[in-house]
Amino acid sequence: MTRNEFIAHVEREQEALRGFLLALCCGNKNEADDLAQDSLVKAYLSSAGYQEKGRFRSWLFKIAHNTFLNHRASIRTTETLDEARTLISPHATDDSFEHQDLYLALRTLPPKERSAITLYYLNGYDIKEIAAITDTSEDAVKKQLSRGRDKLKARLKL
């Protein structure tokens, strides 16, 4: 892939990437932007290995997902919404606070469940695509979705 091809792909997928990472980072725009930047650098450095077999977006999301998991490995997840509220920063929600409760509930999920929920419900990927992005089996994705939904329902009291 040439530099110009990479730039063209990134220009098309940049907003989707930021949206994906914003959801994974529970609305923390600064953290999402940092991870997006790291992901794009990693993608550019490995762009010679990109093969046009799959969608560029899936390939980029896979890099972003791994970057997110590596970043979150040292950060503990919270158990309750109240605990999540104590950790939230002023930059950790969308501007209108429209999705704050969802972001707080997502913060309580383990990173793999959060990724599966985000990819499936917010980005529209099917289970097979999520398995490819997250390097897990389809059965594992189904379990992560089921557990994540159950936890979100309980925490959001739906």
N, C-alpha and C positions, 0 to 999 in steps of 0.2 A: 504494500500500500504506500502510495506516495504521500508526501506531506500535505499536498493540496487536497487529496482524497480524504485524508484523515480530518483535516479542518472542515471540509464539507459535511462529513458524517457528524462531527461534533456539533456543528452549528444546528443540524437538524435534531439532534438528541439531547442537547444541553439542558433544555427546560425539563424534559422528562427525567433526566438524571437527577437534577436538583430536587424535583418533586419526590422522587423515590427516596433520596437520602433525607429530605426534610421529614418525611413520614418515619423513616427508621430512627431519626434523631429526635423524634417526638416533638417536632416543631422548633427545635433549636436551630435557627437559621445560620448562626455563625459556625456551629459544629458541622452542619450539613454542607456549607460552602467550603469549609476546610477539607472535608472528606471528598467533595466533588473535585476540588483542585488536585488532591493527592491521587484520586482515581484517574483523572485525565492525564496526569504526568505518567503514571504507571501504564496506562493504555498507549500513550504515545511511544514510550520506551519499548513496549512489546508489540507495536503495530506491525512490525515486519513479520511476526508470527501469526497475524490474523489471516484466517482463510475465509474467503467469501462464501463458505458453506452455509453459515447461519446468518441471522440478523445481527447487524452491528449493535443494535440496542441491547440485545441479549448478552452479547459478548461484553459490552461496556458495563451492564448491570452486574454481571458476574464479577468483574474486577471491583466495582463499587461495593458489592456485597462482601467480598473478601476483605476489602479495606475497612469496611464498617466492623466486621467481626474482629479483625486484628485490633482495631482501635478500642472496641468495647470489651475486649478480653479482661482488661484490668479494672473495669468499672462494674460495680455491683448493681444488679437490678433491684428495684424496690418491690415490696410485697403488697402495699396498699396505696390507694390514691392519696391518702393523707401524707404518707411517707414521701410519695412522689412530689407532692406540693412543696414540701420543705426543701427539696433539692432543686426545684425549678428556678431558673435564672430569669431575669427580665426579658431575655432574648429567646426564651424557650417556648414561644407560641406564635401562632400566626397573628397578623396585625389586628384582625377583628375579634380575636378570641373565639371565633366560631367553632374551632375544633379543639379547644383546650382540653375538654374532658376526654376526648378520644386520645389525644397525645399523652395525657397523664395515664390513662389506662394502658396504652401501648408501652409506656415506660416500665410498667410492672411485668411485662412479658419477657421471658428469656430471648436473647437476640435471634435465635433460629425461628422461634414461633413468630416473633415480630416481623421477621423477614418474609416468612410464608404468608402471613396475613396481609402485609403491605403489597407484596407482589400480586397476590390473588385478587384482593378487593380493590386496591387503589390503582394498580397498574394493569389489571386485566389479563395477566398471564394465566395459562392453564397449568394443570398439575405437572404435566410432562415438561413444560418449559421451566417451571420453578425448580424441578428436580435437576435440570441441566444447569441452571444458574447457580444453585446452591450446592451442587455436587453431592446430592443425596438421592435416595431412591424415591419413586413415586409414593410408595407406602409410607415412607418417613414424612413426606410432605403432607399427605392426608392426615397423619397423626398430629403433625404440628398445627395444621389448620384446625382440626377438631379441638385440640387442647387450647389453642389460642382463642378460638371462638367461645369455648366454655368459660375461660378465665375472663374474657372481656365482658361476656353477659353477666357474670357474677359481679365484677367490679363496677360495671355501669348500671347494674340492677335492671337489666332489660327483661 
